[in-house]
Amino acid sequence: MDVSNHPLAFLFILNMKTAKIVLLTVLVVAVTIGTVWYSYNNSSKVVASEKSVTDTKFEEIYITIRETGEYIRDISDTNVRNFHYTKPHKKFTILCPECAEPFAKPKEDLVEVPVERLKELRTIRREVLSLPTPSDQSPATQPVEELTTLEELDSVLRLLKGQKSHLYTNRYIMEMQYHYLKKHTHPRPGTHGGCPDCIKLRTKQTQETEIISQGEYDLLIQLEKEYTDK
């Protein structure tokens, strides 16, 4: 049936066009919403994955710093003890463990126990006396706060600065050992004491150098003499 000549035919055609536009609009909106949701969901997963990797890296950093700190602590203690024998103390010297230990008096009612051994003994006590384990006790009422990345980095920097301080002390002690073992004639040891031999060694250890040919070096020195005030 041909309705093109009907008086109201234009209304029918108009409604069809409107319906197509509405349908197309709905499809575009649906696709847009789907794309946005997919991107958001995917980005959330990426952020969660990156956070997990970051947390793992920070944990690895903390473990490495802790182990390095243990090594530095052992080296520091040994260096101080070595210095006692490098230049034997003729009388009791404060802060020297080799001087202090022979005179150390045990404190009454106190016993020094290794941490791991103490954990073992307390575990036995807990099992024998049927005491609750730490995990069975009521959880803390305060929520655990997660550190921000900046707070984590501040913690790492504090640990590294502490290790730097220990290493500085070790370097100073070993410099004094070198002074006395090599029998430098300067009365005071180390760069702090103004010993020329110790200063020469420190310069050799810390000054950056580059190897060049003798011919180039001679030419550079000649030009310096001719064209500068040196």
Secondary structure, DSSP 4 states (H G I P E B T S, - for coil): ---TTSTTHHHHHHHHHHHHHHHHHHHHHHHHHHHHHHHHHHHHHHHHHHHHHHHHHHHHHHHHHHHHHHHHHHHHHHHHHHHHHHTT-SS--TT-HHHHGGG--PPTT-----HHHHHHHHHHHHHHTTPPPGGGSPPPSSPPPPPPHHHHHHHHHHHHHHHHHHHHHHHHHHHHHHHHHTT-SSSS-TTTTT-HHHHHHHHHHH-------HHHHHHHHHHHHHHS--
